[in-house]
Amino acid sequence: MANIFLISDTHFGHAGMCQFLLADGSKARPWTDPDEMDQHMIENWNKTVRPNDKVYHLGDVAIKRAKIAVMQQLNGEKVLIKGNHDIFKANDYLPFFKDIRGTHKLDKFLLSHIPLHPFCLDSWVQCNFHGHLHTNHIMDGDKFHPKYLNLCVENIQYTPIAFESARKKYLGGN
């Protein structure tokens, strides 16, 4: 049986992501070289995802058009939920993705790149699995907001996370 995985904000080939700093001045990603970063994420992906698994990429695949082709090295049937940096024509992505969407509902979870406004999350949605915020999170006072789970690579060890693991994480498990 195929598994379902989620990941966001790989930014393949994006040198700027290797210099991105957190509020405390530390680096958000541990690499100085984007090729090294890419290779690490490719290895993590292929150790985790089998060829017949499905992966929802929640956007911001790559900054440069040529780096979208990294997707052909990755296991699984892939669906792109377009992000704000996925600016190229659909024909640039379609050789590597089965489908391209703006959002997708999976069970009672809404997949998007940018977190959706709380009013968009009716009673039919338990949680918005999203990306875009990198190491930041939607907060409810001093706690994570219960309707949002940030699945940017920085939060999931640069490795696709199984849908069931994300569901458990949302429910308060490990």
CYANA upper distance limits for C-alpha pairs under 8 A (distance plus 0.5 A):
  2 ALA  CA     52 ASN  CA      6.29
  2 ALA  CA     53 ASP  CA      5.08
  2 ALA  CA     54 LYS  CA      7.44
  3 ASN  CA     53 ASP  CA      5.43
  3 ASN  CA     54 LYS  CA      6.76
  3 ASN  CA    162 ALA  CA      7.61
  3 ASN  CA    163 PHE  CA      8.37
  4 ILE  CA     53 ASP  CA      6.48
  4 ILE  CA     54 LYS  CA      5.31
  4 ILE  CA     55 VAL  CA      6.27
  4 ILE  CA     56 TYR  CA      8.19
  4 ILE  CA    162 ALA  CA      6.32
  4 ILE  CA    163 PHE  CA      5.99
  4 ILE  CA    164 GLU  CA      8.46
  5 PHE  CA     49 VAL  CA      8.10
  5 PHE  CA     53 ASP  CA      8.08
  5 PHE  CA     54 LYS  CA      6.68
  5 PHE  CA     55 VAL  CA      5.09
  5 PHE  CA     56 TYR  CA      6.74
  5 PHE  CA    160 PRO  CA      6.25
  5 PHE  CA    161 ILE  CA      5.79
  5 PHE  CA    162 ALA  CA      4.75
  5 PHE  CA    163 PHE  CA      5.68
  6 LEU  CA     55 VAL  CA      6.14
  6 LEU  CA     56 TYR  CA      5.45
  6 LEU  CA     57 HIS  CA      6.48
  6 LEU  CA     58 LEU  CA      7.66
  6 LEU  CA    151 LEU  CA      7.80
  6 LEU  CA    160 PRO  CA      5.90
  6 LEU  CA    161 ILE  CA      5.81
  6 LEU  CA    162 ALA  CA      6.82
  6 LEU  CA    163 PHE  CA      6.78
  7 ILE  CA     55 VAL  CA      8.06
  7 ILE  CA     56 TYR  CA      7.09
  7 ILE  CA     57 HIS  CA      5.58
  7 ILE  CA     58 LEU  CA      6.47
  7 ILE  CA    131 GLY  CA      8.44
  7 ILE  CA    151 LEU  CA      6.39
  7 ILE  CA    152 CYS  CA      6.80
  7 ILE  CA    153 VAL  CA      6.92
  7 ILE  CA    156 ILE  CA      8.48
  7 ILE  CA    159 THR  CA      7.73
  7 ILE  CA    160 PRO  CA      5.38
  7 ILE  CA    161 ILE  CA      6.97
  8 SER  CA     57 HIS  CA      5.98
  8 SER  CA     58 LEU  CA      5.00
  8 SER  CA     59 GLY  CA      6.04
  8 SER  CA     60 ASP  CA      7.34
  8 SER  CA     61 VAL  CA      8.12
  8 SER  CA    113 HIS  CA      7.95
  8 SER  CA    130 HIS  CA      7.93
  8 SER  CA    131 GLY  CA      5.72
  8 SER  CA    132 HIS  CA      7.96
  8 SER  CA    151 LEU  CA      6.33
  8 SER  CA    152 CYS  CA      5.01
  8 SER  CA    153 VAL  CA      6.40
  9 ASP  CA     58 LEU  CA      7.54
  9 ASP  CA     59 GLY  CA      6.29
  9 ASP  CA     60 ASP  CA      5.20
  9 ASP  CA     61 VAL  CA      6.52
  9 ASP  CA    131 GLY  CA      6.96
  9 ASP  CA    132 HIS  CA      7.10
  9 ASP  CA    134 HIS  CA      7.86
  9 ASP  CA    152 CYS  CA      5.94
  9 ASP  CA    153 VAL  CA      6.68
 10 THR  CA     41 MET  CA      8.33
 10 THR  CA     60 ASP  CA      6.91
 10 THR  CA     61 VAL  CA      5.84
 10 THR  CA     62 ALA  CA      7.36
 10 THR  CA    152 CYS  CA      8.19
 10 THR  CA    153 VAL  CA      6.83
 10 THR  CA    158 TYR  CA      8.35
 11 HIS  CA     17 MET  CA      7.88
 11 HIS  CA     60 ASP  CA      6.17
 11 HIS  CA     61 VAL  CA      5.53
 11 HIS  CA     62 ALA  CA      4.78
 11 HIS  CA     63 ILE  CA      6.62
 12 PHE  CA     34 PRO  CA      7.87
 12 PHE  CA     37 MET  CA      8.37
 12 PHE  CA     38 ASP  CA      6.21
 12 PHE  CA     61 VAL  CA      6.67
 12 PHE  CA     62 ALA  CA      5.04
 12 PHE  CA     63 ILE  CA      7.48
 12 PHE  CA     67 LYS  CA      6.65
 12 PHE  CA     68 ILE  CA      7.97
 12 PHE  CA     70 VAL  CA      7.95
 13 GLY  CA     34 PRO  CA      5.73
 13 GLY  CA     35 ASP  CA      6.89
 13 GLY  CA     38 ASP  CA      7.10
 13 GLY  CA     62 ALA  CA      6.91
 13 GLY  CA     63 ILE  CA      7.44
 13 GLY  CA     64 LYS  CA      7.61
 13 GLY  CA     67 LYS  CA      6.60
 14 HIS  CA     18 CYS  CA      7.96
 14 HIS  CA     34 PRO  CA      6.51
 14 HIS  CA     62 ALA  CA      7.35
 14 HIS  CA     63 ILE  CA      6.50
 14 HIS  CA     64 LYS  CA      8.15
 15 ALA  CA     19 GLN  CA      7.70
 15 ALA  CA     32 THR  CA      8.28
 15 ALA  CA     33 ASP  CA      7.24
 15 ALA  CA     34 PRO  CA      5.61
 16 GLY  CA     20 PHE  CA      6.80
 17 MET  CA     28 ALA  CA      8.38
 17 MET  CA     29 ARG  CA      7.50
 17 MET  CA     34 PRO  CA      8.36
 18 CYS  CA     27 LYS  CA      8.07
 18 CYS  CA     28 ALA  CA      8.16
 18 CYS  CA     29 ARG  CA      6.31
 18 CYS  CA     30 PRO  CA      7.60
 18 CYS  CA     31 TRP  CA      6.01
 18 CYS  CA     32 THR  CA      5.65
 18 CYS  CA     33 ASP  CA      7.17
 18 CYS  CA     34 PRO  CA      7.04
 18 CYS  CA     37 MET  CA      8.44
 19 GLN  CA     27 LYS  CA      7.14
 19 GLN  CA     28 ALA  CA      8.35
 19 GLN  CA     29 ARG  CA      8.24
 19 GLN  CA     32 THR  CA      7.52
 20 PHE  CA     27 LYS  CA      6.47
 20 PHE  CA     28 ALA  CA      6.27
 20 PHE  CA     29 ARG  CA      7.69
 21 LEU  CA     25 GLY  CA      5.99
 21 LEU  CA     26 SER  CA      6.02
 21 LEU  CA     27 LYS  CA      5.02
 21 LEU  CA     28 ALA  CA      5.95
 22 LEU  CA     26 SER  CA      5.94
 22 LEU  CA     27 LYS  CA      6.48
 22 LEU  CA     28 ALA  CA      6.25
 22 LEU  CA    135 THR  CA      8.29
 28 ALA  CA    135 THR  CA      7.82
 28 ALA  CA    154 GLU  CA      7.56
 29 ARG  CA    154 GLU  CA      7.49
 31 TRP  CA     36 GLU  CA      7.33
 31 TRP  CA     37 MET  CA      6.37
 32 THR  CA     36 GLU  CA      8.41
 32 THR  CA     37 MET  CA      8.50
 33 ASP  CA     37 MET  CA      6.93
 34 PRO  CA     38 ASP  CA      6.52
 35 ASP  CA     39 GLN  CA      6.61
 36 GLU  CA     40 HIS  CA      6.71
 37 MET  CA     41 MET  CA      6.87
 38 ASP  CA     42 ILE  CA      6.58
 39 GLN  CA     43 GLU  CA      6.64
 40 HIS  CA     44 ASN  CA      6.69
 40 HIS  CA    158 TYR  CA      8.42
 41 MET  CA     45 TRP  CA      6.45
 41 MET  CA    158 TYR  CA      6.23
 41 MET  CA    159 THR  CA      6.93
 42 ILE  CA     46 ASN  CA      6.68
 42 ILE  CA     73 GLN  CA      7.84
 42 ILE  CA     74 LEU  CA      6.98
 43 GLU  CA     47 LYS  CA      6.59
 44 ASN  CA     48 THR  CA      6.77
 44 ASN  CA    158 TYR  CA      7.53
 44 ASN  CA    159 THR  CA      5.79
 44 ASN  CA    160 PRO  CA      8.31
 45 TRP  CA     49 VAL  CA      6.31
 45 TRP  CA     74 LEU  CA      7.15
 45 TRP  CA     75 ASN  CA      7.74
 45 TRP  CA    159 THR  CA      6.04
 45 TRP  CA    160 PRO  CA      6.56
 46 ASN  CA     50 ARG  CA      7.40
 46 ASN  CA     74 LEU  CA      6.55
 46 ASN  CA     75 ASN  CA      6.17
 48 THR  CA    159 THR  CA      7.93
 48 THR  CA    160 PRO  CA      7.62
 49 VAL  CA     53 ASP  CA      6.67
 49 VAL  CA     75 ASN  CA      6.30
 49 VAL  CA     76 GLY  CA      6.74
 49 VAL  CA    160 PRO  CA      8.06
 50 ARG  CA     75 ASN  CA      6.18
 50 ARG  CA     76 GLY  CA      6.38
 51 PRO  CA     75 ASN  CA      5.13
 51 PRO  CA     76 GLY  CA      4.84
 51 PRO  CA     77 GLU  CA      7.67
 52 ASN  CA     75 ASN  CA      8.19
 52 ASN  CA     76 GLY  CA      5.85
 52 ASN  CA     77 GLU  CA      7.07
 53 ASP  CA     75 ASN  CA      8.14
 53 ASP  CA     76 GLY  CA      5.26
 53 ASP  CA     77 GLU  CA      6.67
 54 LYS  CA     76 GLY  CA      5.79
 54 LYS  CA     77 GLU  CA      5.21
 54 LYS  CA     78 LYS  CA      6.36
 54 LYS  CA     79 VAL  CA      8.23
 55 VAL  CA     76 GLY  CA      6.73
 55 VAL  CA     77 GLU  CA      6.59
 55 VAL  CA     78 LYS  CA      5.28
 55 VAL  CA     79 VAL  CA      6.75
 55 VAL  CA    160 PRO  CA      8.31
 56 TYR  CA     78 LYS  CA      6.41
 56 TYR  CA     79 VAL  CA      5.37
 56 TYR  CA     80 LEU  CA      6.50
 56 TYR  CA     81 ILE  CA      7.45
 57 HIS  CA     61 VAL  CA      8.07
 57 HIS  CA     78 LYS  CA      7.49
 57 HIS  CA     79 VAL  CA      6.63
 57 HIS  CA     80 LEU  CA      5.48
 57 HIS  CA     81 ILE  CA      6.50
 58 LEU  CA     80 LEU  CA      6.78
 58 LEU  CA     81 ILE  CA      5.26
 58 LEU  CA     82 LYS  CA      7.10
 58 LEU  CA     83 GLY  CA      7.31
 58 LEU  CA    111 LEU  CA      7.56
 58 LEU  CA    112 SER  CA      6.49
 58 LEU  CA    113 HIS  CA      5.49
 58 LEU  CA    130 HIS  CA      7.01
 58 LEU  CA    131 GLY  CA      6.62
 59 GLY  CA     80 LEU  CA      6.88
 59 GLY  CA     81 ILE  CA      5.86
 59 GLY  CA     82 LYS  CA      5.20
 59 GLY  CA     83 GLY  CA      4.45
 59 GLY  CA     84 ASN  CA      7.90
 59 GLY  CA     85 HIS  CA      8.05
 59 GLY  CA     86 ASP  CA      7.23
 59 GLY  CA    112 SER  CA      8.48
 59 GLY  CA    113 HIS  CA      5.96
 59 GLY  CA    131 GLY  CA      7.70
 59 GLY  CA    132 HIS  CA      8.25
 60 ASP  CA     82 LYS  CA      7.55
 60 ASP  CA     83 GLY  CA      5.44
 60 ASP  CA     84 ASN  CA      7.13
 60 ASP  CA     85 HIS  CA      5.57
 60 ASP  CA     86 ASP  CA      5.94
 60 ASP  CA    132 HIS  CA      8.32
 61 VAL  CA     68 ILE  CA      7.14
 61 VAL  CA     83 GLY  CA      8.46
 61 VAL  CA     85 HIS  CA      8.18
 61 VAL  CA     86 ASP  CA      7.16
 62 ALA  CA     67 LYS  CA      6.30
 62 ALA  CA     68 ILE  CA      6.19
 62 ALA  CA     85 HIS  CA      7.91
 62 ALA  CA     86 ASP  CA      7.64
 63 ILE  CA     67 LYS  CA      7.83
 63 ILE  CA     85 HIS  CA      6.92
 63 ILE  CA     86 ASP  CA      7.89
 64 LYS  CA     68 ILE  CA      7.74
 65 ARG  CA     88 PHE  CA      7.51
 65 ARG  CA     92 ASP  CA      7.89
 68 ILE  CA     92 ASP  CA      8.16
 68 ILE  CA     93 TYR  CA      7.42
 68 ILE  CA     96 PHE  CA      8.45
 69 ALA  CA     73 GLN  CA      8.31
 69 ALA  CA     96 PHE  CA      7.68
 70 VAL  CA     74 LEU  CA      7.76
 71 MET  CA     96 PHE  CA      6.36
 72 GLN  CA     96 PHE  CA      6.37
 77 GLU  CA     97 PHE  CA      7.60
 77 GLU  CA     98 LYS  CA      7.08
 78 LYS  CA     96 PHE  CA      7.72
 78 LYS  CA     97 PHE  CA      5.39
 78 LYS  CA     98 LYS  CA      6.29
 78 LYS  CA     99 ASP  CA      7.95
 79 VAL  CA     97 PHE  CA      5.78
 79 VAL  CA     98 LYS  CA      6.07
 79 VAL  CA     99 ASP  CA      5.50
 79 VAL  CA    100 ILE  CA      6.39
 79 VAL  CA    101 ARG  CA      8.12
 80 LEU  CA     97 PHE  CA      6.86
 80 LEU  CA     99 ASP  CA      6.83
 80 LEU  CA    100 ILE  CA      5.20
 80 LEU  CA    101 ARG  CA      6.67
 81 ILE  CA    100 ILE  CA      6.42
 81 ILE  CA    101 ARG  CA      5.33
 81 ILE  CA    102 GLY  CA      5.78
 81 ILE  CA    103 THR  CA      6.38
 81 ILE  CA    104 HIS  CA      7.98
 81 ILE  CA    111 LEU  CA      8.05
 81 ILE  CA    112 SER  CA      6.72
 81 ILE  CA    113 HIS  CA      6.95
 82 LYS  CA     86 ASP  CA      6.37
 82 LYS  CA    100 ILE  CA      7.26
 82 LYS  CA    101 ARG  CA      6.73
 82 LYS  CA    102 GLY  CA      6.13
 82 LYS  CA    103 THR  CA      8.47
 82 LYS  CA    112 SER  CA      8.42
 82 LYS  CA    113 HIS  CA      7.09
 83 GLY  CA    113 HIS  CA      5.69
 83 GLY  CA    114 ILE  CA      7.65
 83 GLY  CA    132 HIS  CA      8.02
 84 ASN  CA    113 HIS  CA      8.29
 88 PHE  CA     92 ASP  CA      6.89
 88 PHE  CA     93 TYR  CA      8.29
 89 LYS  CA     93 TYR  CA      7.76
 90 ALA  CA     94 LEU  CA      6.49
 90 ALA  CA    100 ILE  CA      8.13
 91 ASN  CA     95 PRO  CA      7.68
 93 TYR  CA     97 PHE  CA      6.65
 94 LEU  CA     98 LYS  CA      7.08
 94 LEU  CA     99 ASP  CA      7.43
 94 LEU  CA    100 ILE  CA      8.08
102 GLY  CA    112 SER  CA      7.31
103 THR  CA    110 LEU  CA      7.51
103 THR  CA    111 LEU  CA      6.00
103 THR  CA    112 SER  CA      5.31
103 THR  CA    113 HIS  CA      8.18
104 HIS  CA    110 LEU  CA      6.33
104 HIS  CA    111 LEU  CA      5.57
104 HIS  CA    112 SER  CA      7.36
105 LYS  CA    109 PHE  CA      6.21
105 LYS  CA    110 LEU  CA      5.01
105 LYS  CA    111 LEU  CA      6.56
106 LEU  CA    110 LEU  CA      6.73
106 LEU  CA    111 LEU  CA      7.71
108 LYS  CA    124 TRP  CA      6.63
108 LYS  CA    125 VAL  CA      5.30
108 LYS  CA    126 GLN  CA      5.92
108 LYS  CA    127 CYS  CA      7.68
109 PHE  CA    125 VAL  CA      5.95
109 PHE  CA    126 GLN  CA      6.21
109 PHE  CA    127 CYS  CA      5.61
109 PHE  CA    128 ASN  CA      6.31
109 PHE  CA    129 PHE  CA      7.19
110 LEU  CA    125 VAL  CA      6.88
110 LEU  CA    126 GLN  CA      8.49
110 LEU  CA    127 CYS  CA      6.88
110 LEU  CA    128 ASN  CA      5.24
110 LEU  CA    129 PHE  CA      6.53
111 LEU  CA    128 ASN  CA      6.45
111 LEU  CA    129 PHE  CA      5.48
111 LEU  CA    130 HIS  CA      6.38
112 SER  CA    116 LEU  CA      7.97
112 SER  CA    128 ASN  CA      7.65
112 SER  CA    129 PHE  CA      7.02
112 SER  CA    130 HIS  CA      5.47
112 SER  CA    131 GLY  CA      7.67
113 HIS  CA    130 HIS  CA      5.51
113 HIS  CA    131 GLY  CA      5.39
113 HIS  CA    132 HIS  CA      6.30
114 ILE  CA    130 HIS  CA      6.57
114 ILE  CA    131 GLY  CA      6.52
114 ILE  CA    132 HIS  CA      5.87
114 ILE  CA    133 LEU  CA      8.19
115 PRO  CA    128 ASN  CA      7.27
115 PRO  CA    129 PHE  CA      8.24
115 PRO  CA    130 HIS  CA      6.08
115 PRO  CA    131 GLY  CA      7.63
115 PRO  CA    132 HIS  CA      8.09
115 PRO  CA    148 TYR  CA      7.89
116 LEU  CA    120 CYS  CA      6.86
116 LEU  CA    121 LEU  CA      8.01
116 LEU  CA    128 ASN  CA      7.73
117 HIS  CA    121 LEU  CA      7.72
118 PRO  CA    147 LYS  CA      8.33
121 LEU  CA    125 VAL  CA      6.05
121 LEU  CA    126 GLN  CA      8.21
121 LEU  CA    127 CYS  CA      8.07
121 LEU  CA    128 ASN  CA      8.05
121 LEU  CA    147 LYS  CA      8.47
126 GLN  CA    147 LYS  CA      6.94
127 CYS  CA    146 PRO  CA      7.82
127 CYS  CA    147 LYS  CA      4.85
127 CYS  CA    148 TYR  CA      5.90
127 CYS  CA    149 LEU  CA      7.63
127 CYS  CA    170 TYR  CA      8.15
128 ASN  CA    147 LYS  CA      6.47
128 ASN  CA    148 TYR  CA      5.32
128 ASN  CA    149 LEU  CA      6.80
129 PHE  CA    148 TYR  CA      6.52
129 PHE  CA    149 LEU  CA      5.42
129 PHE  CA    150 ASN  CA      6.64
129 PHE  CA    151 LEU  CA      7.15
130 HIS  CA    148 TYR  CA      7.80
130 HIS  CA    149 LEU  CA      6.77
130 HIS  CA    150 ASN  CA      5.66
130 HIS  CA    151 LEU  CA      6.34
130 HIS  CA    152 CYS  CA      8.05
131 GLY  CA    150 ASN  CA      5.82
131 GLY  CA    151 LEU  CA      5.81
131 GLY  CA    152 CYS  CA      5.35
132 HIS  CA    150 ASN  CA      8.50
132 HIS  CA    152 CYS  CA      7.34
133 LEU  CA    137 HIS  CA      7.09
133 LEU  CA    150 ASN  CA      7.66
133 LEU  CA    152 CYS  CA      7.71
134 HIS  CA    150 ASN  CA      8.09
134 HIS  CA    152 CYS  CA      5.74
134 HIS  CA    153 VAL  CA      7.83
134 HIS  CA    154 GLU  CA      6.72
134 HIS  CA    155 ASN  CA      8.01
135 THR  CA    152 CYS  CA      7.95
135 THR  CA    154 GLU  CA      6.74
135 THR  CA    155 ASN  CA      7.16
137 HIS  CA    144 PHE  CA      7.20
137 HIS  CA    145 HIS  CA      8.48
137 HIS  CA    149 LEU  CA      8.24
137 HIS  CA    150 ASN  CA      6.92
138 ILE  CA    144 PHE  CA      6.61
138 ILE  CA    145 HIS  CA      6.07
138 ILE  CA    148 TYR  CA      7.12
139 MET  CA    143 LYS  CA      6.18
139 MET  CA    144 PHE  CA      4.99
139 MET  CA    145 HIS  CA      5.13
140 ASP  CA    144 PHE  CA      6.23
140 ASP  CA    145 HIS  CA      5.08
140 ASP  CA    146 PRO  CA      8.20
144 PHE  CA    148 TYR  CA      8.19
146 PRO  CA    170 TYR  CA      8.08
149 LEU  CA    170 TYR  CA      7.13
150 ASN  CA    155 ASN  CA      7.69
151 LEU  CA    155 ASN  CA      6.59
151 LEU  CA    156 ILE  CA      6.92
152 CYS  CA    156 ILE  CA      7.24
153 VAL  CA    157 GLN  CA      6.61
153 VAL  CA    158 TYR  CA      4.85
153 VAL  CA    159 THR  CA      7.06
153 VAL  CA    160 PRO  CA      8.24
154 GLU  CA    158 TYR  CA      6.47
156 ILE  CA    160 PRO  CA      7.59
156 ILE  CA    161 ILE  CA      7.12
161 ILE  CA    165 SER  CA      7.04
161 ILE  CA    166 ALA  CA      7.08
162 ALA  CA    166 ALA  CA      6.82
163 PHE  CA    167 ARG  CA      6.64
164 GLU  CA    168 LYS  CA      6.73
165 SER  CA    169 LYS  CA      6.57
165 SER  CA    174 ASN  CA      8.35
166 ALA  CA    170 TYR  CA      6.59
167 ARG  CA    171 LEU  CA      6.75
168 LYS  CA    172 GLY  CA      6.80
168 LYS  CA    173 GLY  CA      5.57
168 LYS  CA    174 ASN  CA      7.25
169 LYS  CA    173 GLY  CA      5.33
169 LYS  CA    174 ASN  CA      6.00
